[in-house]
């Protein structure tokens, strides 16, 4: 729903699109900050136990960091894709 409004604002050339773009950028940085906070919380609250992964022992505290890193990567790629799409519509 928000993407369609953003696209229509870009197409109409209103100043509202610039405000929404800065709002999206702000949400992006907040999301990355929260991923970092969650990673720190997971690191300091998990035990140093080891689990067998693909034939190797891995510390358990690395598992949530890998998952959160995947989410952060997905967020970065989605933002990049949206910027590319919006540049193509200009």
N, C-alpha and C positions, 0 to 999 in steps of 0.2 A: 504494500500500500504506500509506504513512504517513498519507495523508489520511483513509482509512477508519478507522484507529486513532484519529486525532484527532477525527473526527466521533463515534465511539462513546464516546470519553472525554467529549466535550461533552454527549452525550445522557445518560450515566450520572451526570454531575455530579461526577466525581471530581476531586481536586486535580491529577491527572496531566495533565489538559487544560491547566491554567495553565502547567505546566512546558513542555509541548510548544509552547504558543503563544509563550512567551518564547524557546524554542529556534528557532522559525521566524523570529521577529523578529531574533534574533541572526544567523541565516543570511542574512536579507535585507540587513542592513547590511553584512555581510562581502562579499556579492555586489556591492553598489554600490561598496564600497571597491575591490574587485578590478577592476571596470570602469574606475574612475578611474585605477588604477595602469596597467592595460593601455593606456588612452588616453595617459597620459603617456609610457609607453615607446614607443608608436607615434609620437607627436609628435616625440620627440627622436631617434629612430633613422631616420626616413624623410627622404629628400632633399626639397628644396624644388621639385622638378620640377613641371611643370604637365601636365594631361591635359585633353582636350576632353570635356566632359560637357554634353549638351543644347545644343550650340552655344556654350558658354562655356568658357573655360579656368579650371580649378580646381586649386589646389595639391593634390598627391597626398596630403599628410599629413592633409587634411580627410576623405578617404574612409574610413579606418578609424574615425575619430571619429564619423562619421555612423552607421556600422554598429554600433559599440559603444553609441552613444546609443539606437539602436533596440532593442538588447537590454536596456538599462537601462529604457527605457520599458515594454517587455514585462514585465519583472520587477516594476515598480511596479504595473502594471495587474493582474497576476496576484495580487499581495498584496492589493490593494484588493478584488478580486473574492472572494478567500477570506474576507476579513473580513466582507464583505456577506453571503456565504453562511452563515458561522458565526453572525452576528447573527440571521439569519432562522430558524435552527434552535433558538434558545433558547426 
